[in-house]
Amino acid sequence: MILKTIDEIRGTDREVFAENGNWVSRRLLLKKDGMGFSFHETIIFAGTETIIEYKNHLEAVFCVEGDGEVELIKTGEKFPIRPGTMYALNEHDRHYLRGGGHDMRLVCVFNPPVTGQEVHLPDGSYALE
């Protein structure tokens, strides 16, 4: 059995901060844990905007607290994100993720799993490890 807490992740190499300061990701399950997916708590800071396109990964996201918005770049559609909202990027959708008036706490699952130190590349993707 694997058991992790956010408190034990803080301050370790499993806590990854975006270079631009837009988010922090606490990676509870990684590729090396052997589960076939990775599992993260990510905080999107209020008032930020990040362009993302996971070309090599599928992601499902569940909002636990805070508020924000996802905008699909291809269509311009905007979707409000609030507690209880789940979205899945099932088509490797290029999108903006915006933090609203309060920090947004998200629970995220990635397939294939990430290794732990990924940050967004200039095109908004994670490299495939």
C-alpha positions as CSV (number, residue, x, y, z in Angstrom):
1,M,0.0,0.0,0.0
2,I,1.1,3.5,-0.7
3,L,0.2,6.3,1.7
4,K,1.2,9.9,1.3
5,T,0.1,13.2,2.8
6,I,0.4,16.7,1.4
7,D,2.4,17.7,4.5
8,E,5.1,15.2,3.8
9,I,5.3,16.3,0.1
10,R,5.8,19.9,0.9
11,G,9.5,21.0,0.7
12,T,10.5,17.8,-1.2
13,D,11.3,17.1,-4.8
14,R,7.6,16.1,-5.2
15,E,6.6,19.7,-4.7
16,V,7.2,21.5,-8.0
17,F,6.7,25.3,-8.5
18,A,6.1,26.8,-12.0
19,E,9.0,28.9,-13.1
20,N,6.5,31.7,-13.9
21,G,5.0,31.5,-10.4
22,N,1.5,30.6,-11.6
23,W,1.1,27.3,-9.8
24,V,2.5,24.7,-7.4
25,S,2.0,20.9,-8.0
26,R,2.3,18.4,-5.2
27,R,2.8,15.0,-6.8
28,L,1.5,12.3,-4.6
29,L,1.8,9.4,-7.1
30,L,4.5,9.3,-9.8
31,K,5.6,6.9,-12.5
32,K,8.1,5.3,-10.2
33,D,5.2,4.3,-7.8
34,G,4.1,1.9,-10.5
35,M,0.3,2.7,-10.5
36,G,0.1,3.4,-14.3
37,F,-1.0,7.0,-13.6
38,S,0.2,10.0,-11.6
39,F,-1.9,11.8,-9.0
40,H,-1.4,15.4,-8.0
41,E,-2.8,18.3,-6.0
42,T,-2.2,21.5,-7.9
43,I,-2.8,25.0,-6.7
44,I,-3.4,27.6,-9.5
45,F,-2.8,31.0,-8.0
46,A,-5.5,33.6,-8.3
47,G,-5.2,36.0,-11.3
48,T,-2.8,33.9,-13.3
49,E,-3.0,32.5,-16.8
50,T,-1.1,29.5,-18.1
51,I,-1.2,28.1,-21.6
52,I,-1.2,24.3,-21.6
53,E,-1.3,21.5,-24.3
54,Y,-0.5,18.1,-23.0
55,K,0.5,16.5,-26.3
56,N,1.9,13.4,-24.6
57,H,-0.5,13.0,-21.7
58,L,-4.2,12.8,-20.9
59,E,-5.3,14.7,-17.8
60,A,-8.5,14.7,-15.7
61,V,-8.9,17.5,-13.2
62,F,-11.3,17.9,-10.3
63,C,-11.7,21.3,-8.5
64,V,-11.9,21.1,-4.8
65,E,-11.8,24.8,-3.9
66,G,-11.4,28.2,-5.4
67,D,-12.4,29.3,-8.9
68,G,-11.1,29.8,-12.4
69,E,-11.7,29.1,-16.0
70,V,-10.6,26.9,-18.9
71,E,-10.6,28.4,-22.4
72,L,-10.2,26.1,-25.4
73,I,-7.9,27.8,-27.8
74,K,-9.3,26.0,-30.9
75,T,-12.9,27.1,-30.3
76,G,-12.7,30.0,-27.9
77,E,-15.1,28.2,-25.6
78,K,-14.8,29.2,-21.9
79,F,-15.8,27.0,-19.0
80,P,-16.0,28.2,-15.5
81,I,-14.3,26.0,-12.9
82,R,-15.6,25.8,-9.4
83,P,-15.7,23.3,-6.6
84,G,-17.3,20.1,-7.8
85,T,-16.3,20.6,-11.4
86,M,-14.4,18.0,-13.3
87,Y,-12.8,18.4,-16.7
88,A,-10.9,16.0,-18.8
89,L,-8.5,16.9,-21.7
90,N,-9.4,13.9,-23.7
91,E,-8.3,15.4,-27.0
92,H,-5.0,16.9,-25.8
93,D,-6.8,20.2,-26.0
94,R,-4.6,23.3,-26.2
95,H,-6.1,25.7,-23.6
96,Y,-5.7,28.5,-21.2
97,L,-6.0,27.7,-17.5
98,R,-6.9,30.9,-15.5
99,G,-7.0,31.4,-11.8
100,G,-10.0,33.5,-10.7
101,G,-10.4,35.6,-7.6
102,H,-9.2,32.9,-5.2
103,D,-6.5,30.3,-5.5
104,M,-7.9,27.2,-7.1
105,R,-7.1,23.8,-5.6
106,L,-7.3,21.0,-8.2
107,V,-6.8,17.2,-7.9
108,C,-5.3,15.9,-11.2
109,V,-4.6,12.5,-12.7
110,F,-2.2,12.0,-15.6
111,N,-1.8,9.1,-18.0
112,P,0.9,8.2,-18.7
113,P,2.2,9.1,-15.3
114,V,4.7,11.9,-14.9
115,T,8.1,11.3,-13.3
116,G,7.8,14.2,-10.9
117,Q,10.0,17.1,-12.1
118,E,8.2,18.1,-15.2
119,V,7.4,21.8,-15.8
120,H,5.6,23.1,-18.8
121,L,7.7,23.4,-21.9
122,P,7.4,26.6,-24.0
123,D,4.5,25.0,-26.0
124,G,2.6,24.2,-22.8
125,S,3.3,20.4,-22.8
126,Y,5.2,18.0,-20.6
127,A,7.9,16.0,-22.2
128,L,7.3,12.3,-22.5
129,E,9.7,10.5,-20.2
